[in-house]
Amino acid sequence: MTDKKKSVYETLAKVDVKPLLEKKGKLNYLSWAKAWGLVKSLYPSATYQIKEFPEYIFTKEGWLATGRKLDYRQTVAGTEVEVTVTIEDQDYTSKLYVMDYKNKVLSNPTYFEINKTQMRCLVKALAFAGLGLDVYAGEDLPEQPQQKQTAPKPAQKPVRRQAAPRKPKKMTKDQLYGYQADYNGEKKFLVTIYTECDKQKKMGLDAKTSVPIEWWHEKLKENSADGEAVRQFTEMAIAANQKKQAKAKIEQSNSIPDYAKDPEVDQPIEQLLDV
């Protein structure tokens, strides 16, 4: 009588991953490279797949499909990823939202942060298969509510006269690229909103049909910190575009024989580059 073949879970659950754990802050975690390498050594035919989702952009007419696919999905709750591991013809699927180091969902993650979450999702899918499941023990426990402390009322301060509004400070390029504005209730990088506006303009949309383009136009007229940032970003983008066009004209001019060059055209180009 032959012994019954062990299931995937029975095999992986008996693997001691404690020597492979790494420390990050107060938490232990299993790196995706070590986890996947271990599984492949036991099951060489094992595979994993990062799910792709159809891309949609939000317009005034509703969600519009672009026809492209992304390996993540934007939802109302945040950016979601999904990974499925296949071992011995069995599928193990896990989903995760992209979060920061405090386990708070990021409203506008970079692709680097999305990719890190995909690899974390792979490790969690392997945990469903049995590998290092005890590492996740306790993560679903509810947070302990903090006791409210009644702070003494602060002493009433004398009312000061409101100072005259200061002239808006000119921001640097790095400050503008790192600026996060209030985009319909959520914090979002200006450069991300500008890129979305540019993408939708190329699709033939305008302020009447596009949410980001309408938002940008409204902020240009708004007397606020976000409005000032949008105005400065717009000026920076226009200047960059003018320099790009001028450079293209110079490169085109360099390809023209000297006898065909027009000195009346060269001078305005040089002036434009000085902007």
PyMOL commands that set and color helices and strands:
alter all, ss='L'
color gray80, all
select helices_A, chain A and resi 8-13+18-20+32-42+111-129+133-136+173-177+190-202+211-220+225-254+258-260+263-273
alter helices_A, ss='H'
color red, helices_A
select strands_A, chain A and resi 22-24+27-29+47-50+53-59+62-70+73-74+79-87+90-97+180-183+186-189
alter strands_A, ss='S'
color yellow, strands_A
deselect
rebuild
show_as cartoon
